[in-house]
Each structure stands twice: as structure tokens, then as C-alpha cells.
Amino acid sequence: LLTAGTVRCFGENGQGQLGDGTTTARLRPKLVKPPSGTGPLTNVTQLAADLQSTCARLANGQARCWGPNASGQRGNGTVTPPFQAGPLRPTAVKAPTGTNLTGVRHVGVAALHACVGVTSGQARCWGLNTNGQVGDGTRTSPRRFPQVVRDPANAGALPGVEALVGGDQHTCALLEDTSVACWGANALGQVGNGATARRKVPTPVQLA
């Protein structure tokens, strides 16, 4: 992410993860292009990336994602078949209504899912959800549009989200009271609650 608000990516690109409109691997940084393909993607204020996916927050509070889309990790309502490159440039993350998602404060990307924190203090996640890593109280997968992350009681939205990070098939959130909650795959204890059962909603991390 450059001071001008543009982005350059480099490395493997077989799934369009560099966002330059090609599937050509790049040994030097290449400009990420907007959906139109004209000029560079601009007004980027934050980036998050993982295995093959990247998402960016824009100054207007929208988000753009690029890379493979077999699990709906673009968050735009589509799924691209496995082993086929999705759209080769950033696409807008959409609300379930089909309009561009707005009010994005920060982005977090995992291997096959992604999340954003929004201005209400809530979080939205989408993509692969086989272990509940989207945090919406289900294991319905894939989630093609951003879903509201639920609270630990599954009674409403998780409030006070300050930051989000994703792992292979789990997600964690830093909350405004400085506590941490995690959800999703937990066979190796990655939720941090002293158990190994997967969690479909955020679960407070417990100290030993």
C-alpha cells in the first residue's frame, strides 16, 4: 500500500491474486487495477491478505477483494468454480441486497473467508463456512454475501469489534473492552476456550 493510496502486488498469480488483470506471476510489484481495468485502484486505506486472497478498504468505506472465489470469498454474491481464476481485478464487496457494502472500518482476510468491521461496531464475514468461521450461527457454506457475526449467545450482533484476523478456518475479533472472541474450527484449540469443539458463534478466549 503506497502513500498515494494505490497498491502494488507481486508473486504467484495463477488465481488472479495480484489484481493486475492477468494470471502472470510477477517478480516485481505491479499496480492493482480497479474493476474497470483503467488506471490504478485508488483511495485504498488498508490491505489484508492471506493464502490467495486480498481485500482492501477504500476511503469511502467500501471494500474491494480479488483472487480466487471458489468459496465466495469475493463477497459479491458469486462463486467461481475451483481451479478457474475469478475476476482478475478487484470487485466490490456487496451487501445481501446486492448494493455495495458501505461503512467498512477495517478488513481481515483468511484462507477461504474474509471479514470486515463496520461503523456500527459490528462485523460481517463471508466465504467458506464449513466450520462456522463466518460466525453467523450456522455452518451453511459458502456464504456468498457478508453475514452479520453473532454474539456469543446467538441473540444478536457481536458489538464493539475493533479488529479482525482470520486463520485457516477460524476467526478472532478484538473487542473494545480489550477482550478477544474467536469462532470456527477448534480441533487444535484455536478458539482458545479450553475445548476442541468447533464454534459457530464468537466465543470468549479464556485465560488459563
C-alpha positions in Angstrom: 0.0 0.0 0.0 1.6 3.3 -1.2 1.2 6.8 0.2 -0.8 7.7 -2.9 -3.5 5.3 -1.9 -2.6 2.9 -4.7 -1.5 -0.8 -4.3 1.2 -2.9 -5.9 1.4 -6.7 -5.6 3.9 -9.3 -6.7 4.5 -13.1 -6.6 2.3 -16.0 -7.7 -0.7 -15.0 -9.7 -2.4 -18.2 -11.1 -5.7 -17.2 -9.5 -5.6 -13.5 -10.2 -4.5 -12.8 -6.7 -2.3 -9.8 -7.7 -5.3 -7.9 -9.1 -3.5 -6.7 -12.2 -5.9 -8.2 -14.7 -3.7 -11.2 -15.5 -2.7 -14.6 -14.2 1.0 -14.0 -14.9 3.4 -14.4 -11.9 5.2 -11.1 -11.2 8.8 -10.8 -9.9 8.3 -7.1 -9.3 5.4 -5.1 -7.9 2.6 -4.5 -10.3 -0.2 -1.9 -9.9 -3.5 -3.3 -8.8 -6.2 -2.1 -11.2 -9.9 -1.1 -10.5 -12.8 -3.2 -11.8 -12.8 -1.2 -15.0 -9.2 -2.0 -15.7 -8.4 1.6 -16.4 -5.7 3.2 -14.3 -4.8 2.0 -10.8 -7.1 1.2 -7.9 -7.1 4.3 -5.8 -8.1 5.7 -2.3 -7.0 2.5 -0.5 -6.5 2.9 3.2 -5.9 -0.7 4.4 -5.0 -4.0 3.0 -5.4 -7.6 4.3 -4.2 -10.7 2.5 -3.9 -14.5 3.1 -3.3 -17.6 1.1 -4.5 -16.4 -2.3 -7.0 -13.6 -1.5 -6.6 -9.9 -0.8 -9.1 -7.3 0.3 -8.8 -3.5 0.5 -10.7 -0.9 2.4 -11.3 2.3 0.5 -11.6 5.8 1.8 -15.3 5.9 1.0 -15.9 3.0 3.4 -16.4 0.3 0.7 -14.2 -2.8 0.3 -12.7 -4.5 -2.8 -11.5 -8.1 -2.9 -9.6 -10.1 -5.5 -8.2 -13.6 -6.1 -9.9 -17.0 -6.3 -13.6 -17.2 -5.5 -14.5 -20.9 -5.2 -15.9 -20.4 -1.7 -17.4 -17.0 -2.4 -14.5 -15.2 -0.7 -15.0 -12.2 -3.0 -18.2 -11.4 -1.1 -20.0 -10.2 -4.2 -22.7 -12.9 -4.4 -20.8 -15.1 -6.9 -18.8 -18.3 -6.8 -16.2 -19.2 -9.4 -15.6 -23.0 -10.0 -12.4 -24.4 -8.4 -9.2 -24.1 -10.4 -10.7 -21.3 -12.5 -9.4 -17.8 -12.0 -12.2 -15.5 -10.8 -12.4 -11.9 -12.0 -8.8 -10.8 -12.4 -9.3 -7.4 -10.8 -10.8 -6.2 -7.5 -14.5 -6.4 -7.2 -16.8 -4.6 -4.8 -18.0 -6.5 -1.7 -21.8 -6.4 -1.7 -24.4 -6.3 0.9 -27.1 -9.1 0.7 -29.3 -6.6 -1.0 -26.8 -6.5 -3.9 -25.6 -2.9 -3.3 -22.0 -2.1 -2.4 -21.3 -2.7 1.3 -20.6 0.6 3.0 -19.4 1.7 6.4 -16.3 -0.5 6.4 -13.8 0.4 9.1 -11.3 -2.4 8.6 -10.8 -5.7 6.7 -9.5 -9.1 7.7 -8.7 -11.9 5.3 -8.3 -15.7 5.9 -7.5 -18.6 3.7 -11.0 -19.0 2.3 -13.1 -16.4 4.1 -13.0 -12.7 4.9 -14.4 -10.2 7.3 -14.9 -6.5 7.8 -15.7 -4.4 10.8 -18.3 -1.7 10.1 -19.0 1.7 11.6 -21.8 0.3 13.9 -19.1 -1.7 15.7 -20.4 -4.9 14.3 -18.7 -7.4 11.9 -19.6 -9.0 8.7 -18.0 -12.2 7.3 -18.4 -14.3 4.2 -16.9 -17.2 2.2 -16.2 -20.8 3.4 -18.3 -21.6 6.5 -18.0 -25.4 6.9 -16.6 -24.9 10.5 -18.7 -21.9 11.4 -15.8 -19.5 10.6 -18.3 -16.8 9.3 -19.7 -16.6 12.8 -23.3 -16.2 11.8 -24.5 -19.2 13.9 -24.6 -21.6 11.0 -22.4 -23.9 9.0 -24.1 -23.0 5.7 -21.4 -22.8 3.1 -20.4 -21.0 1.1 -21.7 -17.6 2.3 -21.6 -15.5 -0.9 -22.5 -12.2 0.8 -21.3 -10.7 4.1 -23.3 -12.1 7.1 -23.7 -10.5 10.5 -21.4 -12.0 13.1 -23.5 -13.0 16.0 -22.8 -12.5 19.7 -21.8 -15.5 22.0 -25.4 -16.1 22.9 -26.5 -16.1 19.3 -29.1 -13.5 20.3 -27.9 -10.6 18.2 -24.9 -9.0 16.5 -21.5 -9.1 18.2 -20.9 -5.5 19.4 -17.7 -3.4 19.8 -15.5 -5.0 17.2 -12.2 -3.2 17.0 -10.1 -5.5 14.8 -10.5 -8.9 12.9 -8.0 -11.5 12.0 -8.6 -14.8 10.2 -6.8 -18.2 10.4 -7.2 -21.2 8.2 -10.8 -21.9 9.2 -11.3 -19.7 12.2 -11.6 -16.0 13.0 -10.8 -13.8 16.0 -12.0 -10.4 17.0 -10.5 -7.8 19.3 -13.4 -6.1 21.2 -13.5 -2.6 22.5 -13.3 -3.8 26.1 -9.9 -5.4 25.1 -11.2 -8.9 25.3 -10.9 -11.4 22.4 -13.5 -13.7 21.0 -12.9 -16.4 18.4 -15.0 -18.8 16.4 -14.8 -21.6 13.7 -12.5 -24.6 13.6 -11.2 -25.6 17.1 -9.8 -29.1 16.8 -6.4 -27.8 17.8 -7.8 -25.3 20.4 -7.6 -22.3 18.1 -10.7 -20.8 19.6 -8.9 -20.6 23.0 -11.8 -21.6 25.2 -10.3 -24.7 26.7 -12.2 -27.1 24.4 -11.9 -28.5 21.0 -15.5 -28.4 19.6 -15.9 -26.0 16.7 -17.8 -22.9 17.4 -20.4 -21.3 15.1 -20.6 -18.0 17.1 -17.9 -15.9 18.8 -16.6 -17.5 22.0 -14.6 -15.6 24.6 -11.0 -16.6 24.8 -10.3 -17.8 28.3 -7.1 -17.3 30.3 -5.5 -20.4 31.8 
